[in-house]
Amino acid sequence: MRKLMLIIGVLFGVALLFFTGSFFFGKYQAKNMDILTLPVVLEPTQEDFPVLNLPSGNPTDRFLVNIWATWCAPAWRSFPFLPSWSYPEGTTLVSLCGDCPEGYQNTAGPFPVYRQKQELFLYAWPTTLLIDGQGKELNRRIGSFATREEILAFATGQ
């Protein structure tokens, strides 16, 4: 009887760890959960760049919104490379920092880093969204990108 109780306890513990870990890392995160409440106005951290309105209203526009934080090591793995990769025509990279203060100096390159005043609801950092010009979420990825092929497959909705 003790062996049976021990086996049941171990199986329950393993199942609990699996489901809570998967939930925490976003594997089972609902596709329709709003991370960004649209429409939204994103403010650049530096005055050199324009304010960005999402959605744009143009149905052919695509926005690759990479949401990251300064403390997130996986975000820093792909963050410096994202702006240097080319994307499908009509796709704009939007770098959205979850914890950057106003005046944050982007040291990764000459591209704008945006921030949102509202709190972002994420299970895991970084998270990347592909949003069309009408505000519809087309794709979502939890974690960083290691290769150009990965980001292109994501940006084309594959």
Backbone torsions as a table, in degrees:
resi	resn	phi	psi	omega
1	MET	NA	-38.6	179.3
2	ARG	-65.5	-39.7	178.8
3	LYS	-62.2	-42.5	179.1
4	LEU	-61.9	-45.0	179.0
5	MET	-64.6	-38.0	178.9
6	LEU	-66.0	-44.6	179.5
7	ILE	-63.1	-44.8	177.9
8	ILE	-61.6	-42.1	179.0
9	GLY	-63.3	-42.8	178.8
10	VAL	-65.5	-46.0	178.7
11	LEU	-61.0	-41.4	177.8
12	PHE	-62.9	-43.6	179.7
13	GLY	-63.0	-43.6	178.4
14	VAL	-63.9	-44.3	178.7
15	ALA	-61.9	-42.6	179.4
16	LEU	-62.7	-44.4	177.9
17	LEU	-63.0	-41.4	-179.7
18	PHE	-61.8	-50.6	-175.9
19	PHE	-71.0	-39.1	178.4
20	THR	-70.3	-38.1	177.9
21	GLY	-65.1	-43.7	178.7
22	SER	-64.1	-39.9	178.6
23	PHE	-65.7	-44.6	-178.0
24	PHE	-62.2	-41.2	-177.2
25	PHE	-86.5	4.3	170.4
26	GLY	85.6	5.9	-177.5
27	LYS	-61.5	-36.2	-179.7
28	TYR	-106.9	22.4	179.5
29	GLN	-66.2	134.8	-178.3
30	ALA	-63.4	135.7	-179.3
31	LYS	-65.8	-28.5	-175.1
32	ASN	-94.2	8.5	179.5
33	MET	-72.3	128.6	-178.8
34	ASP	-77.2	117.6	171.7
35	ILE	-91.3	-46.4	175.4
36	LEU	-107.6	128.8	174.9
37	THR	-87.6	112.8	-177.3
38	LEU	-98.4	147.9	0.0
39	PRO	-74.1	154.2	-178.7
40	VAL	-141.5	147.2	173.9
41	VAL	-108.9	119.6	179.5
42	LEU	-100.7	130.9	-179.0
43	GLU	-97.7	134.4	176.1
44	PRO	-71.0	151.1	178.6
45	THR	-76.5	-18.6	177.8
46	GLN	-120.4	146.1	-176.8
47	GLU	-69.2	-14.1	-177.2
48	ASP	-68.3	-18.2	-173.5
49	PHE	-112.8	153.3	-177.2
50	PRO	-78.8	160.3	172.0
51	VAL	-68.9	145.9	-178.7
52	LEU	-116.4	128.8	176.7
53	ASN	-103.0	125.0	175.2
54	LEU	-118.8	133.2	-5.9
55	PRO	-77.8	167.1	-177.5
56	SER	-83.0	-23.4	-176.6
57	GLY	94.9	-16.1	178.6
58	ASN	-88.7	116.0	-175.0
59	PRO	-64.1	-18.7	-179.9
60	THR	-88.2	-9.7	178.4
61	ASP	-72.4	148.1	173.0
62	ARG	-133.6	137.7	177.9
63	PHE	-121.5	122.2	176.3
64	LEU	-95.9	98.5	-173.5
65	VAL	-96.7	106.9	178.6
66	ASN	-96.4	111.5	-177.5
67	ILE	-100.8	122.4	-174.2
68	TRP	-141.5	176.6	177.1
69	ALA	-138.6	154.2	-177.0
70	THR	-66.6	-25.7	-178.0
71	TRP	-88.8	-4.4	-171.2
72	CYS	-91.2	109.6	-179.2
73	ALA	-62.3	-44.2	178.4
74	PRO	-61.0	-32.5	178.6
75	ALA	-64.9	-37.6	-178.1
76	TRP	-72.9	-15.9	177.4
77	ARG	-65.9	-43.6	-176.9
78	SER	-104.7	-16.0	-175.4
79	PHE	-53.5	-47.1	-178.7
80	PRO	-65.7	-23.9	-175.6
81	PHE	-91.8	-24.7	-175.5
82	LEU	-53.6	-46.0	-177.8
83	PRO	-71.0	-20.8	-177.3
84	SER	-84.7	-14.3	179.1
85	TRP	-83.5	146.5	177.6
86	SER	-89.1	147.9	-176.0
87	TYR	-120.2	164.0	177.1
88	PRO	-56.8	149.9	-178.7
89	GLU	-54.8	135.4	179.8
90	GLY	88.0	1.4	-179.5
91	THR	-101.5	127.8	180.0
92	THR	-113.1	129.1	175.3
93	LEU	-78.5	128.4	176.8
94	VAL	-120.8	113.8	178.9
95	SER	-93.9	110.0	-175.7
96	LEU	-112.2	113.4	-177.9
97	CYS	-92.4	127.7	-178.2
98	GLY	-77.6	-19.0	-176.5
99	ASP	-136.4	16.1	-179.3
100	CYS	-75.7	132.4	176.5
101	PRO	-78.3	165.4	174.3
102	GLU	-60.7	137.1	-179.1
103	GLY	88.2	4.2	179.0
104	TYR	-56.4	128.1	-179.3
105	GLN	-93.0	116.2	178.9
106	ASN	-76.6	116.7	-179.3
107	THR	-98.3	-3.3	-176.5
108	ALA	-84.8	-15.5	-179.7
109	GLY	158.6	173.6	-177.3
110	PRO	-84.4	64.3	175.1
111	PHE	-136.8	152.5	-175.7
112	PRO	-74.3	142.8	170.0
113	VAL	-109.6	125.2	-178.6
114	TYR	-102.8	160.5	175.2
115	ARG	-136.8	158.0	178.5
116	GLN	-122.7	137.0	-179.1
117	LYS	-72.3	-30.5	178.6
118	GLN	-75.1	155.2	176.5
119	GLU	-71.7	138.1	177.7
120	LEU	-91.0	138.6	-179.1
121	PHE	-103.9	100.3	-178.5
122	LEU	-127.6	145.4	171.4
123	TYR	-85.6	-31.9	-175.9
124	ALA	-148.2	149.7	178.3
125	TRP	-114.3	143.0	-11.2
126	PRO	-78.4	160.4	173.5
127	THR	-127.6	137.1	178.8
128	THR	-121.8	133.0	179.1
129	LEU	-117.0	144.3	169.6
130	LEU	-110.6	116.8	-174.8
131	ILE	-121.5	137.4	176.6
132	ASP	-85.7	175.4	-176.7
133	GLY	-64.9	-16.5	177.7
134	GLN	-92.2	-4.4	178.7
135	GLY	95.9	6.6	179.8
136	LYS	-83.3	132.3	177.3
137	GLU	-77.5	122.1	-177.4
138	LEU	-99.0	-29.1	-176.6
139	ASN	-158.2	154.6	179.5
140	ARG	-145.5	139.3	177.8
141	ARG	-138.3	135.5	174.1
142	ILE	-100.8	128.0	178.6
143	GLY	107.6	174.6	-176.3
144	SER	-88.7	169.8	176.4
145	PHE	-105.7	135.5	-178.3
146	ALA	-98.9	-29.5	-176.3
147	THR	-132.4	162.0	177.2
148	ARG	-64.1	-36.1	179.8
149	GLU	-61.6	-39.2	179.1
150	GLU	-62.5	-46.2	-177.8
151	ILE	-69.4	-35.6	178.4
152	LEU	-68.4	-39.1	176.2
153	ALA	-62.6	-41.0	178.3
154	PHE	-64.9	-45.9	-176.4
155	ALA	-66.9	-23.2	177.4
156	THR	-94.4	2.0	175.3
157	GLY	83.9	17.8	-178.7
158	GLN	-90.4	NA	NA
